[in-house]
Amino acid sequence: MRLIATAAFGLEATVKREVTALGYTDVLCLDNRVEFSPRAGEDAAMAIARANLWLRSADRVLIKLGAFEATTFDVLFEQTKKLPWEDWISVDGKFTVTGKSVKSGLFSVPDVQSIVKKAVVEKLRQKYNVSWFAETGAEFTIQAALLKDVATLTIDTTGAGNGLHKRGYRARANDAPMKETMAAALIEMTRYHGKQTFFDPCCGSGTLPIEAALMARNIAPGLSRKFASEAWPNLNKTIWREARAAAYAAIKTEAMPPIFAADRDADVIELARANAELAGVDDCITFTVRDVSNTILPDERGIAVINPPYGERLGKVKEAEKLYAELGRVFNPTRWNVYVITPDEFFETAYKKKARAKRKLFNGMIKTDLYQYF
């Protein structure tokens, strides 16, 4: 069996490191996804459970049912029908088909969805010997993705509209929040291991420091939420309980990582504290109401990861330039490693220092650069 961890553009290598660290094999890094196989002797359900519970930077976990060339709808129907849908979808399963088509002859997505749905129904009708499906049971989301005439068919184990970024701790957020998965990826890129001093001087609703704290305490990011595949009758419920029990046992409850966060808005800081409390890490993050211009670094050296309110979000380029200049004044003469994500191309000029490295990323739908200073 093959699983796919989907990833935002630019985060594939980070997701691959996470997948490999979990002990998975035959790892293949592709555009927007990482394919992998369960560990030797590992039950498929356990691989699904562990991947959903532990992957911090991936968007969702899919089961890869098959991939094949499809240049006609007849071929799409017949090849789809051959796949083992009955291994996963129960007789009362409620399933929907989503689709996308890029550079393929079968360019009509609604038609692709319809053909795939008909093929799956036909296969299940033969398997269960029924003529009609009530679809009142567990939910299954099938994705039919065509790229250059190759169809890849998957089932979403995480849950439609409920990606891995929904950890459960962010009941509310400030304007233009960063996804938890993106925040975790940025921190992973710094090689943060929970011992270094961590600081976010523009913390907003607290996503970056909270994700750092979850890493430092080895708390599985999916521990406080549910996944679509937990309700699937064909997956052993005992395995999900075992996976959660192992994740709870792995928490480093005694860890007190030096994590600091600040924002100039007192109301936003209160929101960040509330989110940290929901995540169970409020005791290891020091929140402060402070403007960047009055920043006091909490240590002689450390890691700073910053998602500033850049020009587009502020609506005022001059204010963004002033903020970047203040960040440069605070960090330039120090021994801190600094990572700043922004779409503003004038960042380095305002910061008054050229980055040692830059990495192109998409923060949501916004094309950005991660400026790195070591």
Summary of the structure (lengths in Angstrom):
residues: 374
radius of gyration: 22.8
end to end distance: 41.1
largest distance: 73.1
contacts: 1237
relative contact order: 0.12
helix: 36%
strand: 24%
